[in-house]
Amino acid sequence: MTTTPRDASLTPPLTQRINDTTKDVHEKSGNSINWKLSLILTSKECYCEAISLFWIVYREIERLYDKHVNDHKVLQLLQPVAIVFQRAPKAERDIRTLMPSPEQAQELLERRCSDGKYTPRALQDYVDRLERIAAENPVQLVAYLYAMNGAITGGGVAIQKMVQKTFGLKTLEGVELFELNLSGTSFASGREAWKEFKRILDEDAGPYLTDEDIDLILKEAPKVFDGNNALVATVQQTRAFGKAAADCTRRLGIVLAVVIAVVAAAVLYTTPSTTSK
């Protein structure tokens, strides 16, 4: 799908409109799931359960973006910087590094996706929605590219260090999810890359976005957070989460749990506005 260029850039900026549109659902997310997220970093298995959900999400967003990149001018404009934010292969490597054994890692990955079917149901619903909106009008993928890339990039250095310290990691193995693909690019840092990503959406994309396109993006943006909330809620049903809850209550205490909650919440639910890299 293509659109006819027009002469005006976006006013107010598209990224600001997305942030405003998602403000309420973002705050609701933080208020409702902090306790669950406070436990994610208390166990490698629990942490892997969580990131394996988003391994699929990133994989499908990246797959659909690659499939539809030539179907809308805005997706084409984002291509030079979008490659910097690819996460799916890194998430898979982190899982294989952190799980206690290769067999357990493989079991988790296969549990998430087997024969084209996704588990849990919330993950299947998420993937189904991604495929549906990409088929209807691929410009809606902008809502996911912006929210998901911004969420995990914001505060990435701090989160990476927290995971390393918590699990005693001496190298980047196990925390590649927070690394950006800057090699071969003109970007000196993740901050520069994210600034360019936003600039493209706010300036270069304007002439190629119809009012309908913008409306679709803004309507889809809150649903990104709704889908993420539903995914995180499923971690509570796992054996790893139950063990982490018991261990956290027994060893860490409520104060430390709240501190970890704040950090963990930033991993998946920081409103995409700035980066630390």
KOLLUM-942601 format. One record per residue: residue in three letters; z, y, x of N, C-alpha, C in turn. Coordinates in steps of 0.2 Angstrom, whole numbers, plus 5000, padded with zeros to 4 digits. Last residue first. Example, Ala and Ser with C-alpha at 12.3 -4.5 7.8 and 13.67 -1.06 7.14 Angstrom:
// KOLLUM-942601
SER503549895064503649955068503950005064/ALA503949725066503949785062503949845066/
// end
This chain:
// KOLLUM-942601
LYS512950225107512550195113511950245115/SER513450255096513850265102513550245108/THR512750355083512850295087513250315093/THR512750415066512750425073512850355076/SER512550365053512450435054512350445061/PRO512750245041512350255047512250335048/THR514450205038513850235035513450265041/THR514950045042514950115044514350145041/TYR515049905039515049955034515050025036/LEU515049815049514649805044514549855039/VAL515949875059515449825061514849825056/ALA517049935052516449975056515849935058/ALA517849835049517449865044516949905047/ALA518449805061517949755058517549795053/VAL519249915063518749905068518249855065/VAL520149905052519749965053519149955057/ALA520649785054520249795048519849855049/ILE521449795066520849755066520349775060/VAL522449875059522049905065521349865066/VAL522949775050522649845048522249875053/ALA523449685059522949665055522549725052/LEU524549755065523949735069523349725065/VAL525349765054525149825057524449805061/ILE525649625050525249675046524949735049/GLY525449495062525849545058525349595055/LEU525049395071524849465072525249515068/ARG525649265067525649285074525549365075/ARG525549235053526149215057526149245064/THR524449305048525149315045525649295050/CYS523449245056523649315057524249335054/ASP523549105053523749125060523849205060/ALA523149115039523749095041524049115048/ALA521849175041522349205037523049185039/ALA521249075049521349145052521849175048/LYS521148975039521548965045521749025049/GLY520349035030520949015028521449005034/PHE519149045038519549105035520249085033/ALA518748915040518948965045519349025043/ARG518448875027519048845030519248885036/THR517949005016517848955021518548935024/GLN518049105007518049035004518048985009/GLN517949225013518649205011518649135009/VAL516549235014516949215020517649195018/THR516149295003516049225003516449195009/ALA516249435005516749405000516749325001/VAL515149465012515749465016516349425011/LEU514149465002514149415007514849405010/ALA514549564993514549504991514549444996/ASN514349675003515049655000515049584997/ASN512949665004513449655010514149635007/GLY512549704991512349634994512849625000/ASP513049834991513249784986513149714988/PHE512349895001513049885002513349834997/VAL511049884995511149855002511949845003/LYS511149964984511149894983511249854990/PRO511050094988511750064986511749994986/ALA509550094991510050104996510750074994/GLU508750094979508850024983509450034988/LYS508650224975508950174971509150114974/LEU508050274987508650304985509050254980/ILE506750214986507250204992507950224990/LEU506250254974506350184975506850174981/ASP506150394976506550364971506750294972/ILE505150394986505850414988506350394983/ASP504050344979504350304985505050324986/GLU503950444969504050374967504350334973/ASP503550544977504150554974504350484971/THR502850474992502750504986503450514983/LEU502650505009503150475004502950514997/TYR501950565019501750505017502150465011/PRO502650685023501950685020501650625017/GLY503850625029503850665023503150665020/ALA503850555041503750515035503650555029/ASP504250655050503550625051503350595044/GLU505650685045505050735047504350705046/ASP506550585042506650655039506050705040/LEU506050475049506150475042506150545039/ILE506050525062505450495059505450495051/ARG507350555064506850605064506250585061/LYS507950425064508150475058507550525058/PHE507350375076507250335070507450385064/GLU507950465085507150465084507050435077/LYS509250435085509050505083508350505081/TRP509150305089509350315082509150385080/ALA508750325103508350285098508550305091/GLU509850405108509150435107508750395102/ARG510850305106510950375103510250405102/GLY510450215115510450195108510450255104/SER509550285129510150265125510050245118/ALA508350325133508850315138509450285135/PHE506750275128507450295126507950275131/SER505550225130505650295133506350315132/THR505550055134505450105130505650175133/GLY505849945143505149965141505050015136/SER507349915135506849895141506149915139/LEU508149925124507849985127507349975132/ASN508749845112508149825116507849895119/LEU510549845112509849865110509349855115/GLU511949745107511449765113510849795109/PHE512649675098512749745099512349785104/LEU512349545100512249575093512249655094/GLU512949495111512249525112512049565105/VAL514149435113514149505110513449535111/GLY513949315119514349315114514349385110/GLU513749385135513649325131514149325125/LEU514149485143513849505136513649445132/THR515749425150515049455151514749475143/LYS516949385147516849425153516149445154/LEU517949375133517349365135517249415142/GLY519149365125519149355132518449345135/PHE519149395112518949335113518949315121/THR519549535112519849485108519749415110/LYS518649595121519349585123519749535119/GLN517449575114517549545121518249535123/VAL517749645103517549575102517649545109/MET517849775108518449745105518349665104/LYS516649805114517249795118517749765115/GLN515849815102515749765107516349745112/ILE516449925096516549855093516349805098/ALA516050025105516750005104516849945101/VAL514650015104514950005111515749985110/GLY514450045091514249975094514649965100/GLY514550155082515150125085515050065089/GLY513150105074513650155074514250125077/THR512349985073512350025079512850085079/ILE512649935061512849895066512849935073/ALA512250035052512850015052513149975058/GLY510850065056511350115057512050085057/ASN510349945051510249965058510750015060/MET510649945038510849895042510849915049/ALA510050075033510750055032511050005037/TYR508750065037509150125039509850105038/LEU508249945032508149965039508650015041/TYR508449965019508849915022508749925030/ALA507650065015508350075013508750025017/VAL506450025019506750075022507450085021/LEU505949935009506349905015506649965020/GLN505250005001505949994999506349965005/VAL503949995004504350055007505050055005/PRO503349884998503749875004504149935007/ASN503549844982503349904986503749904993/GLU503549704979503349764974503149824977/ALA503849634990503149624987503049674982/ALA505049694994504549694998503849684995/ILE505749654983505649724984505049734989/ARG505749514985505549544978505349614980/GLU506349484997505749464996505349504990/LEU507649544994507249564999506549554998/ARG508049454984507949524982507549554988/ASP508149334991507749334985507549414984/VAL509249365000508549355002508049354997/TYR510249374990510049434995509349424997/ASP510349254984510149314980509949374984/GLN510749174996510049164993509849224988/LEU511949234997511449245003510749235000/ALA512649194986512549264987512049284993/ARG512749054988512249084983512149154984/PRO512849035006513049024999512549064994/THR511248965009511948955007512449005010/TYR509548945005510148985009510748975005/LYS508148855009508648865004509248895008/GLY507248805018507048865014507548885009/ASP507848695024507248685020507148745015/SER509248785026509048725026508448715021/CYS510448905032509748895029509448825031/ARG511748885034511548945031510848945028/ARG511848755039512148765033511948835030/GLU511248785051510848745047511148745040/LEU512248855058511548885057511148845051/LEU513248755058513348825054512648855053/GLU512748655066512948645059512948705055/GLN512548725078511948705074512148685067/ALA513948745081513448795080512848785076/GLN514348615082514648655077514248715076/GLU513548575093513548535087513748575081/PRO514048655104513348665101513248625094/SER515748705100515248665103514548675100/PRO516448825095516748775100516248725103/MET515348975096515648915092515948865097/LEU514849065105515549075103515849015099/THR513449035107513949045113514649045110/ARG512849035095512848975099513348975105/ILE513149165091513449105087513449045091/ASP512349235100513049245099513449185096/ARG511049185096511349175102512049175103/GLU510949245083510949175084511249155091/ALA511049385086511549355082511549275083/LYS509749385093510449405097511049375093/PRO508849365083508849325089509549325093/ALA509149485075509249415073509249365078/ARG508949625078509549595080509549515079/GLN508049765083507949695081508649655083/PHE507949895087508549875083508449805081/VAL506749925094507349925097507949895094/ILE505749915084505849855088506549855092/ALA505850045078506149985075506249925079/VAL505050125086505750125087506150065083/PRO503750095083503950105090504650105091/GLN503750095068503650035072503950045079/LEU503750195059504450175062504350125067/LEU502450215055502750265059503450245063/GLN502350095047501950105053502250155058/LEU503150135036503350075040502950075047/VAL502350245032503050255034503250195038/LYS501150185027501150225033501850235036/HIS501150015022501450075021501450125027/ASP500749895027500649905020500849975018/ASN500949855040500349895039500249905032/VAL502149785039502149855043501549895041/HIS502449675032502249725028502149795032/LYS502949585042502449555037502049615034/ASP503949655048503349635052502749615048/TYR504849655037504549715040503949705044/LEU505149525035504749555030504449625033/ARG505849495047505249455046504749495041/GLU506849585047506449595052505749555051/ILE507549535035507249605035506749615041/GLU507849405040507349415034507049485034/ARG508649435050508049395051507549405046/TYR509749505044509349535049508649495050/VAL510149395036509949455033509549495038/ILE510549295045509949285040509749345037/TRP511549365051510949335055510349325051/PHE512449375042512049435043511449415048/LEU513049255042512749275036512249335037/SER513449245055512949205053512649225046/ILE514549325055513949355058513349305056/ALA515549245048515349315046514649335048/GLU515649135056515449125049515149195046/CYS516049195068515349165068515149155060/TYR517349235064516849285066516149255066/CYS517849105063517849145057517349205058/GLU517749055076517449015070517349065064/LYS518649135083517849135084517549105079/SER519749235074519549175076518849175077/THR520049365072520649325074520449255076/LEU519049445066519149445074519749405076/ILE519249435053518649405056518749405063/LEU520349495046520449425049519849395053/SER519949605041520449615046520549545050/LEU519149585031518849595037519349595043/LYS520049555021519649505023519349515030/TRP520649685020521049635022520649575024/ASN519549765016519849775022520249715025/ILE518849775004518749715008519149715015/SER519049884996519149824993519149764998/ASN518850005003519449995000519549924997/GLY517549995008518149995013518749985010/SER516849994996516849935001517449935005/LYS517050124992517350064988517350004992/GLU516350195001517050205001517350144997/HIS515050144998515250135005516050145005/VAL514850194985514850124986515150104993/ASP514850334988515350304983515450224985/LYS513750354997514450374998514950334994/THR512450334994512850274996513550294997/THR511850464993511850414987512250354988/ASP512150525005512450544999512450494993/ASN511250445013512050445014512350465008/ILE510050475007510250405007511050405008/ARG510050615010510050595003510250525003/GLN509950605024510550635021510550615013/THR508750555026509350515028509950545025/LEU507850655020507950585017508550555019/PRO508450825019508150765023508350695020/PRO508050905003508450895010508250825013/THR506550885010507050935009507450915003/LEU505250825021505850805016506350865016/SER503750915023504250875025504850865020/ALA502250935015502950955015503350905018/ASP500850905012501050945018501750965019/ARG500450725011500550795008500850835014/PRO499350585011499750635014499850695010/THR499450454999499050515001499550565004/THR499950295004500050355000499550405003/THR499650115003499650175006499750235001/MET500049945004500050005000500050065004/
// end
